[in-house]
Amino acid sequence: MVEGLIGKKIGMTQQFDEQGNAIPVTIIQAGPCFVIQRKTEEKDGYSALQLGFVETNPKRKPIKPVSGHFQKSGVQPTKVLREFRHDTKEEAKAGDQLLLDIFQVGEKINIMGTSKGKGFAGVVKRWGHHGGKSSHGSMFHRAPGSIGSSADPSHVLKGKKLPGHMGDERVTVKNLTIIEADKEHNLLVVRGAVPGANGGYLLIKKANFQAKSSTEEKKE
């Protein structure tokens, strides 16, 4: 079984449960995806499927080498290509279409994406430092303060939290629950937030660890 699909973040909204509690949810376009290439242990050293995410309105034409790669599978060129691990026992060939049928309502999934870039940020915004006093006469407001000792070890320790580039990183959110699955429009409704801005690409994978529900924990 293919362990995941490529998706695109549509946006966030909220739903209400039977008790009237508001639940934040994220709407994701999951697929459709086509198998572009199958990689095997004999040829590539590992077993995986290269998937292409199909978009309705591609904005640019691919270059010739990329077009040749897609011609082998008989699929129109796609903007996004990603690999997913695949069980060698199951038959899958280039050109096969994959839909969100591989996911079920109530299933736990892991979602990977690129977080929003914040540019250069100081330690207060980037790491949540408290900073100094805001009173008149203070010369220490949002500065990082001392970053090392003078005598020993006489250098800045590795991993010291300092100002720098914030965001625009690969982030994984684990064990999100699927609330709804609209197979007609390839839409998944997931409880909670996922990384990235609206329109960002996501990797949706089955969670290896299925978290226990609160009722199961109480029984134990």
MOSULBEL-V696697 format. One record per residue. D_LAST is the distance of its C-alpha to the last C-alpha in Angstrom with 2 decimals. Layout:
BEGIN
d_last->D_LAST
d_last->D_LAST
END
This chain:
BEGIN
d_last->31.82
d_last->32.95
d_last->30.14
d_last->31.61
d_last->34.55
d_last->36.90
d_last->36.76
d_last->38.50
d_last->37.17
d_last->38.77
d_last->37.51
d_last->34.94
d_last->34.61
d_last->32.09
d_last->30.51
d_last->29.23
d_last->26.11
d_last->26.17
d_last->25.82
d_last->28.74
d_last->26.98
d_last->28.84
d_last->27.05
d_last->29.03
d_last->29.54
d_last->31.77
d_last->34.03
d_last->34.72
d_last->37.33
d_last->35.70
d_last->38.58
d_last->40.59
d_last->40.88
d_last->43.23
d_last->43.05
d_last->45.96
d_last->45.65
d_last->43.61
d_last->43.27
d_last->42.88
d_last->42.29
d_last->45.89
d_last->47.58
d_last->45.37
d_last->43.08
d_last->39.85
d_last->38.68
d_last->38.38
d_last->39.68
d_last->41.80
d_last->41.24
d_last->43.59
d_last->42.59
d_last->45.05
d_last->46.45
d_last->48.73
d_last->51.37
d_last->51.85
d_last->54.01
d_last->55.76
d_last->57.10
d_last->55.86
d_last->58.21
d_last->59.74
d_last->57.54
d_last->54.39
d_last->56.04
d_last->56.80
d_last->53.19
d_last->52.13
d_last->55.03
d_last->53.60
d_last->50.60
d_last->52.71
d_last->50.61
d_last->52.08
d_last->51.56
d_last->48.50
d_last->48.05
d_last->44.57
d_last->43.62
d_last->40.29
d_last->38.81
d_last->35.48
d_last->34.24
d_last->34.81
d_last->34.03
d_last->37.36
d_last->36.61
d_last->36.88
d_last->40.35
d_last->41.14
d_last->44.61
d_last->46.41
d_last->46.96
d_last->43.73
d_last->42.21
d_last->38.51
d_last->37.00
d_last->33.64
d_last->32.75
d_last->30.65
d_last->28.08
d_last->26.02
d_last->24.96
d_last->21.35
d_last->21.54
d_last->20.92
d_last->24.18
d_last->25.83
d_last->29.19
d_last->31.95
d_last->35.08
d_last->37.77
d_last->37.36
d_last->40.25
d_last->43.03
d_last->43.99
d_last->46.99
d_last->47.92
d_last->45.85
d_last->45.98
d_last->43.31
d_last->42.52
d_last->41.66
d_last->40.43
d_last->38.21
d_last->37.86
d_last->40.15
d_last->41.36
d_last->45.01
d_last->47.75
d_last->49.32
d_last->50.86
d_last->53.58
d_last->57.28
d_last->58.59
d_last->55.36
d_last->55.92
d_last->52.25
d_last->50.28
d_last->48.20
d_last->49.30
d_last->46.94
d_last->48.69
d_last->49.25
d_last->47.82
d_last->48.74
d_last->50.36
d_last->54.09
d_last->54.51
d_last->51.35
d_last->50.06
d_last->52.71
d_last->50.85
d_last->48.11
d_last->44.73
d_last->43.03
d_last->40.43
d_last->42.10
d_last->41.26
d_last->44.58
d_last->46.07
d_last->46.20
d_last->45.28
d_last->42.15
d_last->40.14
d_last->41.19
d_last->38.49
d_last->36.06
d_last->32.67
d_last->29.40
d_last->26.69
d_last->23.44
d_last->20.76
d_last->22.82
d_last->22.04
d_last->24.93
d_last->25.75
d_last->28.93
d_last->31.14
d_last->34.86
d_last->36.22
d_last->39.74
d_last->40.10
d_last->37.64
d_last->35.55
d_last->31.89
d_last->30.31
d_last->27.57
d_last->25.49
d_last->26.67
d_last->29.63
d_last->30.96
d_last->33.54
d_last->37.26
d_last->39.83
d_last->40.47
d_last->42.07
d_last->40.43
d_last->39.26
d_last->35.63
d_last->33.86
d_last->30.91
d_last->28.64
d_last->25.51
d_last->22.53
d_last->21.66
d_last->18.12
d_last->16.25
d_last->14.10
d_last->10.71
d_last->11.23
d_last->10.20
d_last->8.97
d_last->6.61
d_last->5.31
d_last->5.42
d_last->3.80
d_last->0.00
END
